[in-house]
Amino acid sequence: MNKRKRLDDKLYKITRPQAIERDSIDGYPCCVICGAPATEVHHILPRGRGGTSELNNLACLCRYCHENLAHGVFAKETQRKLEERNRDLC
């Protein structure tokens, strides 16, 4: 494992709970796309493409939206909306 990945893994342990708190309503994490209960934290720009685990690159998603984002028909449009949303949060 390279140094960058180790550092990013440590950062993720800190920022993942922060993303969950940020994307929660009444203490329950919600999918930022559809509002359903969120079960996963998504890297908006994937780590494999140079993304990091900084808070502005994370979004809570339900399993359905996460799968759809990765493989669905509207993946590019949804990805663009997530990038805009997190850019506005910073």
C-alpha positions in Angstrom: 0.0 0.0 0.0 1.5 3.4 -1.0 1.9 6.3 1.4 -0.9 8.4 -0.3 -3.5 5.6 0.1 -2.5 5.1 3.8 -2.9 8.8 4.5 -6.2 8.9 2.7 -7.5 5.9 4.6 -6.7 7.7 7.9 -8.4 10.8 6.6 -11.5 8.7 5.6 -11.8 7.5 9.2 -12.2 11.1 10.2 -14.3 12.5 7.4 -16.7 9.6 6.9 -18.5 10.3 10.2 -18.5 14.0 9.4 -20.1 13.3 6.0 -22.8 11.2 7.7 -23.5 13.9 10.2 -23.6 16.6 7.5 -26.0 14.6 5.4 -28.3 13.6 8.3 -31.8 14.8 9.1 -32.9 14.4 12.7 -29.9 12.1 13.3 -30.5 9.8 10.4 -28.2 9.8 7.4 -30.2 10.5 4.2 -29.3 9.9 0.6 -28.4 13.3 -0.9 -30.0 12.2 -4.2 -33.4 10.7 -3.3 -33.7 11.3 0.5 -34.0 7.6 1.4 -32.0 6.2 4.4 -28.3 6.4 3.4 -26.2 3.2 3.9 -23.0 4.2 2.0 -20.6 7.1 1.7 -19.6 7.8 -1.9 -16.4 9.4 -3.2 -17.6 11.9 -5.7 -14.3 11.9 -7.6 -13.2 8.2 -7.1 -9.9 7.7 -5.4 -8.7 5.7 -8.4 -9.1 8.9 -10.5 -7.2 11.1 -8.0 -10.1 11.9 -5.6 -9.4 12.0 -1.9 -11.4 11.4 1.3 -11.7 15.1 2.0 -15.2 16.0 3.3 -16.1 18.0 0.1 -15.5 14.8 -1.9 -17.9 12.6 0.1 -21.7 12.2 -0.1 -24.1 9.9 1.6 -26.1 7.7 -0.7 -28.6 4.8 -0.4 -27.5 1.5 -2.0 -29.8 2.0 -5.0 -28.5 5.4 -5.9 -24.9 4.3 -5.3 -25.4 1.4 -7.7 -27.2 3.6 -10.2 -24.5 6.2 -10.0 -21.8 3.7 -10.8 -23.7 1.8 -13.5 -26.9 3.5 -14.3 -28.2 5.4 -17.3 -28.1 8.8 -15.5 -24.7 8.2 -13.9 -23.0 11.2 -15.6 -25.8 13.6 -14.9 -26.0 12.5 -11.3 -22.3 12.7 -10.9 -22.4 16.3 -12.2 -25.1 17.3 -9.7 -23.1 15.8 -6.8 -20.1 17.7 -7.8 -22.1 21.0 -8.0 -23.7 20.3 -4.6 -20.5 19.7 -2.8 -18.8 22.7 -4.5 -21.6 24.8 -3.2 -21.1 23.4 0.4 -17.5 24.7 0.5 
